[in-house]
Amino acid sequence: MRDLSADSELRHLSLNTATVRKQGDLLEILSAAGRHGISCVSPWRDQVQAVGLDKAVRAVREGGFRLSGYCRGGMFPADAARRAEERDDNRRAVDEAAALGAPCLVLVVGGLPQFSRPGSVPIRDIDLARDQVEDGIGALAEHAAAAGVPLAIEPLHPMYAADRSCVNTLRQALDICDRLDPDGALRLGVAIDVYHVWWDPEVYDQIARAGAGGRIHAFHLCDWLVPTKDLLNDRGMMGDGVIDLPRLRRAVEAQGFDGACEVEIMSDHLWSRPMDEVLATMIDRYRTVC
């Protein structure tokens, strides 16, 4: 297991730009990251689109940044009228990830169609939604492989099953990978976010399974607060909650994962704080509690 306390150059730390999304646009976030010695980032599509893809690519290159991922593709479930929209949107996400030099496109796969693709005819059939997720990933996988962009399915906590992701465990995500990409040629894999998987009694067995298949593409850090006041925007800074972060990181790194520890914290509280303060705290906790 890597000694993060000795990582003076922050080589193993990545800033997911959602962590400070309310304090500035992508260009301002990259500037702040550079001031703090953070050289790895994972941008969100809406932030890239707000400044323009060309400007984002230029800022990444001129700032000497590398990426740990690109957030996000997915939201696959849709009714027939919106199926082409979904597929075009996901192909664009792959192309953006390739332009930015991202090592993977993170997939938040979506829940029921009316939430994944608003305007879709409402349904309650979550099995159908899961079938549409698998069909959507299958349809995207060849385009992603041709572009050199691995796809990383991110299972989300079950509280998001209806609206954000009907894939809620690492087992489910890996089952999809094994069915669509049994020999690994398409480089389908998973993004392991501690917020979403820490509770799962199978998580350590499934991390070992993911590692054996070479399917761990990303590892995300934050913490689970008790009580959680908002289902979406009340994640905790590492060390402020109840997740055993070192144990999860040890398990992931035991499988050979040597990518960045990506800090992704959606938090109304942190978004109300100055960006430099949040980044300084993040670096301290990365070195002391992860």
ZIPENOR-V272214 format. One record per residue. N is the residue number from 1. RES is the residue in one small letter. BURIAL is 1 if it has 24 or more other ideal C-beta (glycine too) atoms within 12 Angstrom, else 0. Layout:
# ZIPENOR-V272214
n | res | burial
N | RES | BURIAL
N | RES | BURIAL
This chain:
# ZIPENOR-V272214
n | res | burial
1 | m | 0
2 | r | 1
3 | d | 0
4 | l | 1
5 | s | 0
6 | a | 0
7 | d | 0
8 | s | 0
9 | e | 0
10 | l | 1
11 | r | 0
12 | h | 1
13 | l | 1
14 | s | 1
15 | l | 1
16 | n | 1
17 | t | 1
18 | a | 1
19 | t | 1
20 | v | 1
21 | r | 1
22 | k | 1
23 | q | 1
24 | g | 1
25 | d | 1
26 | l | 1
27 | l | 1
28 | e | 1
29 | i | 1
30 | l | 1
31 | s | 1
32 | a | 1
33 | a | 1
34 | g | 1
35 | r | 0
36 | h | 1
37 | g | 1
38 | i | 1
39 | s | 1
40 | c | 1
41 | v | 1
42 | s | 1
43 | p | 1
44 | w | 1
45 | r | 1
46 | d | 0
47 | q | 1
48 | v | 1
49 | q | 0
50 | a | 0
51 | v | 1
52 | g | 0
53 | l | 1
54 | d | 0
55 | k | 0
56 | a | 1
57 | v | 1
58 | r | 0
59 | a | 1
60 | v | 1
61 | r | 0
62 | e | 0
63 | g | 1
64 | g | 0
65 | f | 1
66 | r | 1
67 | l | 1
68 | s | 1
69 | g | 1
70 | y | 1
71 | c | 1
72 | r | 1
73 | g | 1
74 | g | 1
75 | m | 1
76 | f | 1
77 | p | 1
78 | a | 1
79 | d | 1
80 | a | 0
81 | a | 0
82 | r | 1
83 | r | 1
84 | a | 0
85 | e | 0
86 | e | 1
87 | r | 1
88 | d | 0
89 | d | 1
90 | n | 1
91 | r | 1
92 | r | 1
93 | a | 1
94 | v | 1
95 | d | 1
96 | e | 1
97 | a | 1
98 | a | 1
99 | a | 1
100 | l | 1
101 | g | 1
102 | a | 1
103 | p | 1
104 | c | 1
105 | l | 1
106 | v | 1
107 | l | 1
108 | v | 1
109 | v | 1
110 | g | 1
111 | g | 1
112 | l | 1
113 | p | 1
114 | q | 0
115 | f | 1
116 | s | 1
117 | r | 1
118 | p | 0
119 | g | 0
120 | s | 1
121 | v | 0
122 | p | 0
123 | i | 1
124 | r | 0
125 | d | 0
126 | i | 1
127 | d | 0
128 | l | 1
129 | a | 1
130 | r | 1
131 | d | 0
132 | q | 1
133 | v | 1
134 | e | 1
135 | d | 1
136 | g | 1
137 | i | 1
138 | g | 1
139 | a | 1
140 | l | 1
141 | a | 1
142 | e | 0
143 | h | 1
144 | a | 1
145 | a | 0
146 | a | 0
147 | a | 1
148 | g | 0
149 | v | 1
150 | p | 1
151 | l | 1
152 | a | 1
153 | i | 1
154 | e | 1
155 | p | 1
156 | l | 1
157 | h | 1
158 | p | 0
159 | m | 0
160 | y | 1
161 | a | 1
162 | a | 1
163 | d | 1
164 | r | 1
165 | s | 1
166 | c | 1
167 | v | 1
168 | n | 1
169 | t | 1
170 | l | 1
171 | r | 1
172 | q | 1
173 | a | 1
174 | l | 1
175 | d | 1
176 | i | 1
177 | c | 1
178 | d | 1
179 | r | 0
180 | l | 1
181 | d | 1
182 | p | 0
183 | d | 0
184 | g | 0
185 | a | 0
186 | l | 1
187 | r | 1
188 | l | 1
189 | g | 1
190 | v | 1
191 | a | 1
192 | i | 1
193 | d | 1
194 | v | 1
195 | y | 1
196 | h | 1
197 | v | 1
198 | w | 1
199 | w | 0
200 | d | 1
201 | p | 0
202 | e | 0
203 | v | 1
204 | y | 1
205 | d | 0
206 | q | 1
207 | i | 1
208 | a | 1
209 | r | 1
210 | a | 1
211 | g | 1
212 | a | 0
213 | g | 1
214 | g | 0
215 | r | 1
216 | i | 1
217 | h | 1
218 | a | 1
219 | f | 1
220 | h | 1
221 | l | 1
222 | c | 1
223 | d | 1
224 | w | 1
225 | l | 1
226 | v | 0
227 | p | 0
228 | t | 1
229 | k | 0
230 | d | 0
231 | l | 0
232 | l | 0
233 | n | 0
234 | d | 1
235 | r | 1
236 | g | 1
237 | m | 1
238 | m | 1
239 | g | 1
240 | d | 1
241 | g | 1
242 | v | 0
243 | i | 1
244 | d | 0
245 | l | 1
246 | p | 1
247 | r | 0
248 | l | 1
249 | r | 1
250 | r | 0
251 | a | 1
252 | v | 1
253 | e | 1
254 | a | 0
255 | q | 1
256 | g | 0
257 | f | 1
258 | d | 0
259 | g | 1
260 | a | 1
261 | c | 1
262 | e | 1
263 | v | 1
264 | e | 1
265 | i | 1
266 | m | 1
267 | s | 1
268 | d | 0
269 | h | 0
270 | l | 1
271 | w | 0
272 | s | 0
273 | r | 0
274 | p | 0
275 | m | 1
276 | d | 0
277 | e | 0
278 | v | 1
279 | l | 1
280 | a | 0
281 | t | 1
282 | m | 1
283 | i | 1
284 | d | 0
285 | r | 1
286 | y | 1
287 | r | 1
288 | t | 0
289 | v | 1
290 | c | 1
